């Protein structure tokens, strides 16, 4: 009877009234750095899937890698009284941290397993990813190794990968021959620009670790076009295990990022806190897998 009346009257529930009438909005706010990057799109897909099964709606904000923009999104979303927040990374403005602390809602930070979380975190060690790649290059006897990623003041997770790479090389008395910093967001074509800048800095570079597969794939294709043999003349490794990484020739060596697991665990952490089955801060670090293919 109620459902028939709703259809006949074209009734649309008033979410604002519902929020006022109860202590729960059944809304979770998710803020990601980029709408176009595969890594974040897949994470959000799984967050939405898990939360919708429990009748939660998801509002999504795009920070464009800006802490100030993220702060404004948090301020705006708090007006809707969400039941929780899922953020990317652990670097935020002081005001963002204070706003979230004062709100009292659960917060999950993702993609960063190297730093302490303000509440809960689900991520992986970017530092360890860098170490794994350096270990691979060193196992091949390579010494002239470069890194291409985002600007250090923009991309803190890329910084950790570079630091992990550098730390492993330092154990053998080596340093990266070049670190190329690109402005975020980085289109695929930046991989070619990164390649050019590395070779301009050190023409004898033997290996490059790119901070994203999109960059590595475009650089690899450019090497093919120029007749630069991969991996014989230049080894290439990416990060993410994006679509087509295993389909290009030579197939791309990369670090696989567990998009699905991050999204599912982040959503479940919010639900567990709201259900009362989990309390206090928590930190989940997911192991990463280095996929050694033909490019390195």
The 8 nearest C-alpha neighbors of each residue, nearest first, counted from 0:
[[1, 3, 2, 4, 5, 6, 7, 8],
 [2, 0, 4, 3, 5, 6, 7, 8],
 [1, 3, 5, 4, 0, 6, 7, 10],
 [4, 2, 0, 6, 5, 1, 7, 8],
 [5, 3, 7, 1, 6, 2, 8, 0],
 [4, 6, 10, 2, 8, 3, 7, 9],
 [7, 5, 9, 3, 4, 8, 2, 10],
 [6, 8, 4, 5, 9, 3, 10, 2],
 [7, 9, 10, 5, 6, 4, 3, 11],
 [10, 8, 6, 7, 5, 11, 4, 3],
 [9, 11, 5, 8, 12, 6, 7, 4],
 [10, 12, 13, 9, 5, 8, 14, 6],
 [13, 11, 14, 10, 17, 16, 15, 5],
 [14, 12, 16, 15, 17, 11, 18, 10],
 [15, 13, 17, 16, 12, 18, 24, 19],
 [14, 16, 18, 17, 13, 19, 79, 24],
 [17, 15, 19, 13, 18, 14, 20, 12],
 [16, 18, 14, 20, 15, 19, 13, 21],
 [17, 19, 24, 15, 21, 16, 20, 23],
 [20, 18, 16, 17, 21, 15, 22, 24],
 [19, 21, 17, 18, 16, 22, 15, 23],
 [22, 20, 18, 23, 19, 17, 24, 16],
 [21, 23, 18, 24, 20, 19, 17, 82],
 [24, 22, 21, 25, 18, 82, 81, 80],
 [23, 25, 18, 26, 81, 82, 80, 22],
 [26, 24, 55, 23, 82, 56, 27, 81],
 [27, 25, 56, 81, 24, 55, 57, 82],
 [28, 26, 83, 57, 81, 82, 84, 56],
 [27, 29, 84, 58, 57, 59, 85, 83],
 [28, 30, 85, 59, 84, 86, 58, 60],
 [29, 31, 60, 86, 59, 61, 85, 87],
 [30, 32, 61, 87, 33, 62, 60, 86],
 [33, 31, 63, 64, 62, 61, 30, 34],
 [34, 32, 35, 63, 31, 36, 61, 39],
 [33, 35, 36, 61, 40, 32, 39, 31],
 [34, 36, 33, 37, 40, 39, 38, 32],
 [37, 35, 38, 33, 39, 34, 40, 32],
 [38, 36, 40, 39, 41, 35, 241, 34],
 [37, 39, 36, 41, 40, 258, 42, 239],
 [40, 38, 42, 41, 37, 36, 43, 31],
 [41, 39, 37, 43, 42, 38, 44, 36],
 [42, 40, 44, 39, 43, 38, 258, 37],
 [41, 43, 262, 258, 39, 44, 45, 40],
 [44, 42, 46, 40, 45, 41, 47, 39],
 [43, 45, 41, 47, 42, 46, 40, 48],
 [44, 46, 48, 262, 47, 43, 42, 263],
 [47, 45, 262, 43, 266, 49, 48, 44],
 [46, 48, 50, 44, 45, 49, 51, 43],
 [49, 47, 45, 51, 46, 50, 44, 52],
 [50, 48, 46, 52, 47, 51, 45, 266],
 [49, 51, 55, 47, 53, 52, 48, 46],
 [52, 50, 54, 55, 53, 48, 49, 47],
 [51, 53, 50, 49, 54, 48, 55, 47],
 [52, 54, 51, 50, 55, 49, 270, 25],
 [55, 53, 51, 52, 50, 56, 25, 26],
 [56, 54, 25, 51, 50, 26, 53, 57],
 [55, 57, 26, 25, 51, 27, 54, 58],
 [56, 58, 27, 26, 28, 59, 47, 55],
 [59, 57, 28, 29, 27, 56, 60, 26],
 [60, 58, 29, 30, 28, 57, 61, 31],
 [59, 61, 30, 29, 31, 62, 72, 58],
 [60, 62, 31, 32, 63, 30, 33, 34],
 [61, 63, 32, 69, 68, 64, 65, 31],
 [62, 64, 32, 65, 33, 61, 184, 68],
 [65, 63, 32, 62, 66, 153, 183, 33],
 [66, 64, 68, 67, 63, 62, 69, 153],
 [65, 67, 69, 68, 91, 92, 70, 64],
 [68, 66, 70, 69, 65, 71, 92, 62],
 [67, 69, 71, 65, 62, 70, 66, 72],
 [68, 70, 62, 66, 72, 67, 71, 65],
 [71, 69, 67, 73, 95, 68, 72, 66],
 [72, 70, 74, 68, 73, 69, 75, 67],
 [71, 73, 75, 69, 74, 70, 76, 68],
 [72, 74, 70, 76, 71, 75, 77, 69],
 [73, 75, 71, 77, 72, 76, 70, 78],
 [76, 74, 72, 73, 77, 78, 71, 79],
 [75, 77, 73, 78, 79, 74, 72, 28],
 [76, 78, 80, 79, 74, 75, 73, 81],
 [77, 79, 76, 80, 75, 74, 81, 73],
 [80, 78, 77, 76, 81, 75, 24, 15],
 [79, 81, 77, 78, 24, 82, 76, 18],
 [82, 80, 26, 27, 83, 79, 24, 77],
 [81, 83, 27, 26, 104, 24, 25, 23],
 [82, 84, 27, 105, 104, 81, 106, 28],
 [83, 85, 106, 28, 27, 29, 86, 107],
 [84, 86, 29, 107, 106, 108, 28, 30],
 [87, 85, 108, 30, 29, 107, 109, 84],
 [86, 88, 109, 108, 31, 110, 30, 89],
 [87, 89, 111, 109, 108, 110, 90, 86],
 [88, 90, 108, 116, 91, 111, 114, 87],
 [89, 91, 88, 92, 155, 66, 87, 114],
 [92, 90, 66, 95, 89, 93, 96, 70],
 [91, 93, 95, 94, 66, 96, 70, 67],
 [94, 92, 96, 95, 97, 91, 98, 70],
 [93, 95, 97, 92, 96, 98, 70, 91],
 [96, 94, 98, 70, 92, 97, 93, 99],
 [95, 97, 93, 99, 94, 98, 100, 92],
 [96, 98, 94, 100, 95, 99, 101, 93],
 [99, 97, 95, 101, 100, 96, 94, 102],
 [98, 100, 102, 96, 101, 97, 95, 103],
 [99, 101, 97, 102, 98, 103, 96, 104],
 [100, 102, 98, 99, 103, 97, 104, 96],
 [103, 101, 99, 100, 104, 98, 77, 97],
 [102, 104, 101, 100, 105, 99, 83, 106],
 [105, 103, 83, 102, 82, 106, 99, 84],
 [106, 104, 83, 269, 84, 103, 107, 272],
 [105, 107, 84, 118, 83, 85, 119, 104],
 [106, 108, 119, 85, 120, 86, 265, 84],
 [109, 107, 120, 86, 87, 88, 85, 89],
 [108, 110, 121, 87, 122, 88, 111, 120],
 [111, 109, 122, 88, 123, 87, 112, 121],
 [112, 110, 122, 88, 113, 109, 123, 124],
 [111, 113, 123, 124, 122, 284, 114, 110],
 [112, 114, 124, 111, 125, 115, 126, 123],
 [115, 113, 112, 116, 111, 89, 88, 124],
 [114, 116, 117, 113, 89, 112, 282, 120],
 [117, 115, 118, 120, 119, 89, 114, 108],
 [116, 118, 119, 115, 96, 106, 89, 280],
 [117, 119, 280, 116, 106, 107, 281, 120],
 [120, 118, 107, 281, 280, 282, 116, 106],
 [121, 119, 108, 282, 107, 109, 116, 283],
 [122, 120, 283, 109, 265, 261, 282, 284],
 [123, 121, 110, 112, 111, 109, 284, 285],
 [122, 124, 112, 284, 285, 111, 110, 125],
 [123, 125, 112, 127, 126, 113, 111, 128],
 [124, 126, 160, 128, 127, 159, 156, 123],
 [127, 125, 163, 159, 160, 124, 129, 128],
 [126, 128, 130, 124, 129, 125, 163, 131],
 [129, 127, 125, 131, 126, 130, 160, 132],
 [130, 128, 164, 160, 163, 132, 126, 127],
 [129, 131, 163, 164, 127, 133, 128, 167],
 [132, 130, 134, 128, 129, 133, 127, 135],
 [131, 133, 135, 129, 134, 130, 136, 128],
 [134, 132, 130, 136, 164, 135, 131, 137],
 [133, 135, 137, 131, 132, 136, 138, 130],
 [134, 136, 132, 138, 133, 137, 131, 139],
 [137, 135, 133, 139, 138, 134, 141, 132],
 [136, 138, 140, 134, 139, 141, 135, 133],
 [139, 137, 135, 140, 136, 134, 141, 133],
 [140, 138, 137, 136, 141, 135, 295, 134],
 [139, 141, 137, 138, 142, 136, 135, 143],
 [142, 140, 137, 136, 139, 143, 205, 144],
 [141, 143, 144, 140, 137, 173, 205, 136],
 [144, 142, 204, 205, 176, 141, 206, 175],
 [143, 145, 206, 175, 176, 207, 142, 205],
 [146, 144, 207, 177, 175, 176, 178, 206],
 [145, 147, 178, 208, 207, 209, 179, 177],
 [148, 146, 179, 209, 178, 193, 210, 180],
 [149, 147, 210, 180, 181, 209, 157, 179],
 [148, 150, 181, 180, 154, 182, 183, 151],
 [149, 151, 180, 181, 153, 152, 182, 154],
 [150, 152, 153, 154, 158, 149, 155, 180],
 [151, 153, 150, 154, 155, 149, 158, 182],
 [154, 152, 150, 151, 155, 64, 149, 183],
 [153, 155, 157, 149, 156, 151, 150, 152],
 [156, 154, 158, 157, 153, 151, 159, 152],
 [155, 157, 159, 158, 154, 125, 160, 111],
 [156, 158, 160, 154, 159, 155, 148, 210],
 [159, 157, 155, 161, 156, 160, 151, 162],
 [158, 160, 126, 162, 156, 157, 161, 125],
 [161, 159, 129, 126, 125, 157, 163, 162],
 [160, 162, 164, 158, 159, 163, 129, 165],
 [161, 163, 159, 165, 164, 160, 166, 158],
 [162, 164, 126, 129, 130, 166, 160, 161],
 [165, 163, 129, 130, 161, 133, 162, 167],
 [164, 166, 162, 168, 163, 167, 169, 161],
 [167, 165, 169, 163, 168, 164, 162, 170],
 [166, 168, 170, 169, 130, 164, 165, 133],
 [167, 169, 173, 165, 170, 171, 166, 174],
 [170, 168, 172, 173, 166, 171, 167, 165],
 [169, 171, 168, 167, 172, 166, 173, 165],
 [172, 170, 169, 168, 173, 167, 174, 137],
 [171, 173, 169, 170, 168, 174, 167, 166],
 [174, 172, 169, 168, 171, 175, 142, 170],
 [173, 175, 168, 169, 165, 176, 172, 144],
 [176, 174, 144, 145, 177, 165, 143, 173],
 [177, 175, 145, 144, 143, 174, 201, 178],
 [178, 176, 145, 175, 197, 146, 179, 200],
 [177, 179, 146, 147, 145, 180, 175, 176],
 [178, 180, 147, 146, 177, 148, 193, 181],
 [181, 179, 150, 149, 148, 147, 178, 182],
 [182, 180, 149, 150, 148, 183, 179, 185],
 [181, 183, 150, 149, 184, 185, 180, 153],
 [184, 182, 185, 149, 181, 64, 153, 150],
 [183, 185, 182, 186, 63, 64, 33, 149],
 [184, 186, 183, 189, 182, 187, 181, 149],
 [187, 185, 188, 189, 184, 214, 213, 190],
 [186, 188, 213, 214, 189, 190, 217, 185],
 [189, 187, 190, 186, 191, 217, 192, 214],
 [188, 190, 192, 187, 191, 186, 193, 185],
 [189, 191, 214, 218, 193, 188, 217, 192],
 [192, 190, 218, 194, 189, 193, 188, 217],
 [193, 191, 189, 195, 194, 190, 196, 188],
 [192, 194, 190, 196, 191, 195, 189, 147],
 [193, 195, 191, 197, 192, 196, 218, 190],
 [196, 194, 192, 198, 193, 197, 199, 191],
 [197, 195, 199, 193, 198, 194, 200, 192],
 [196, 198, 200, 194, 199, 195, 201, 193],
 [197, 199, 202, 201, 195, 200, 196, 194],
 [198, 200, 196, 197, 201, 202, 195, 194],
 [201, 199, 197, 198, 196, 202, 177, 176],
 [200, 202, 198, 203, 204, 199, 197, 176],
 [203, 201, 198, 204, 199, 200, 197, 205],
 [202, 204, 201, 205, 143, 198, 232, 233],
 [205, 203, 143, 202, 201, 206, 144, 198],
 [204, 206, 233, 143, 144, 234, 203, 141],
 [207, 205, 234, 144, 233, 235, 204, 145],
 [208, 206, 145, 235, 146, 144, 209, 234],
 [207, 209, 146, 236, 237, 235, 147, 145],
 [208, 210, 147, 237, 211, 215, 146, 148],
 [209, 211, 148, 238, 237, 147, 157, 208],
 [212, 210, 238, 237, 213, 209, 214, 239],
 [211, 213, 237, 215, 238, 214, 216, 239],
 [214, 212, 187, 216, 211, 215, 217, 190],
 [215, 213, 190, 187, 212, 217, 216, 211],
 [214, 216, 212, 218, 237, 209, 213, 217],
 [217, 215, 219, 213, 218, 214, 212, 220],
 [216, 218, 220, 190, 214, 219, 215, 191],
 [219, 217, 191, 190, 221, 215, 216, 220],
 [218, 220, 216, 222, 221, 217, 215, 223],
 [219, 221, 223, 217, 222, 218, 216, 224],
 [222, 220, 224, 218, 223, 219, 217, 225],
 [221, 223, 227, 219, 225, 220, 224, 226],
 [224, 222, 220, 226, 221, 225, 227, 219],
 [223, 225, 221, 222, 226, 220, 227, 219],
 [226, 224, 222, 227, 223, 221, 228, 220],
 [225, 227, 223, 224, 228, 222, 221, 229],
 [228, 226, 222, 225, 223, 229, 232, 233],
 [227, 229, 232, 231, 230, 226, 233, 223],
 [230, 228, 231, 233, 234, 294, 232, 227],
 [229, 231, 234, 233, 294, 295, 232, 228],
 [230, 232, 229, 228, 233, 234, 227, 295],
 [233, 231, 228, 230, 229, 205, 227, 234],
 [232, 234, 205, 230, 229, 206, 231, 235],
 [233, 235, 230, 206, 295, 229, 294, 205],
 [236, 234, 207, 294, 295, 206, 208, 233],
 [235, 237, 208, 252, 253, 209, 295, 207],
 [238, 236, 253, 212, 209, 215, 211, 208],
 [237, 239, 211, 254, 253, 212, 210, 240],
 [238, 240, 256, 255, 241, 254, 212, 211],
 [241, 239, 255, 253, 244, 238, 254, 212],
 [242, 240, 239, 244, 212, 243, 37, 38],
 [241, 243, 244, 240, 245, 246, 37, 212],
 [242, 244, 246, 245, 247, 241, 240, 250],
 [245, 243, 251, 242, 246, 241, 240, 250],
 [244, 246, 250, 243, 251, 247, 242, 292],
 [247, 245, 243, 244, 250, 248, 251, 249],
 [246, 248, 250, 249, 245, 244, 243, 251],
 [249, 247, 250, 246, 251, 293, 245, 220],
 [248, 250, 293, 294, 247, 251, 229, 292],
 [251, 249, 245, 248, 247, 293, 292, 294],
 [250, 252, 294, 244, 292, 245, 253, 293],
 [251, 253, 292, 291, 236, 294, 290, 295],
 [252, 254, 237, 238, 236, 290, 240, 289],
 [253, 255, 289, 238, 239, 288, 290, 240],
 [254, 256, 240, 239, 288, 289, 253, 287],
 [255, 257, 239, 258, 254, 287, 240, 238],
 [258, 256, 260, 259, 261, 255, 287, 285],
 [259, 257, 42, 261, 260, 256, 41, 262],
 [260, 258, 262, 261, 257, 42, 45, 263],
 [259, 261, 263, 257, 262, 258, 264, 42],
 [260, 262, 258, 264, 259, 263, 265, 121],
 [263, 261, 42, 46, 45, 265, 259, 260],
 [262, 264, 260, 266, 265, 261, 46, 45],
 [263, 265, 267, 261, 266, 262, 260, 268],
 [266, 264, 268, 262, 267, 263, 261, 121],
 [267, 265, 269, 263, 46, 268, 264, 262],
 [266, 268, 270, 264, 269, 265, 271, 263],
 [269, 267, 271, 265, 266, 270, 264, 272],
 [268, 270, 266, 272, 267, 271, 105, 273],
 [271, 269, 267, 273, 272, 268, 274, 266],
 [272, 270, 274, 268, 276, 277, 273, 269],
 [271, 273, 277, 275, 269, 270, 274, 278],
 [272, 274, 270, 275, 271, 269, 276, 82],
 [275, 273, 271, 272, 276, 270, 277, 269],
 [274, 276, 272, 273, 277, 271, 278, 270],
 [275, 277, 271, 274, 272, 278, 273, 270],
 [278, 276, 272, 271, 275, 279, 274, 268],
 [279, 277, 272, 275, 280, 276, 271, 281],
 [280, 278, 281, 277, 118, 119, 272, 105],
 [279, 281, 118, 119, 278, 282, 117, 116],
 [282, 280, 119, 120, 279, 283, 118, 116],
 [281, 283, 120, 119, 121, 284, 280, 116],
 [282, 284, 121, 120, 122, 285, 281, 112],
 [285, 283, 123, 122, 112, 121, 282, 286],
 [284, 286, 123, 122, 283, 287, 121, 124],
 [287, 285, 123, 284, 288, 124, 257, 122],
 [288, 286, 255, 285, 256, 289, 123, 254],
 [289, 287, 255, 254, 290, 286, 256, 128],
 [288, 290, 254, 253, 291, 255, 287, 131],
 [291, 289, 253, 252, 254, 288, 292, 255],
 [290, 292, 252, 289, 253, 295, 293, 251],
 [291, 293, 252, 250, 251, 294, 290, 295],
 [292, 294, 250, 249, 295, 251, 252, 291],
 [295, 293, 230, 251, 235, 252, 249, 229],
 [294, 234, 230, 235, 293, 252, 236, 292]]
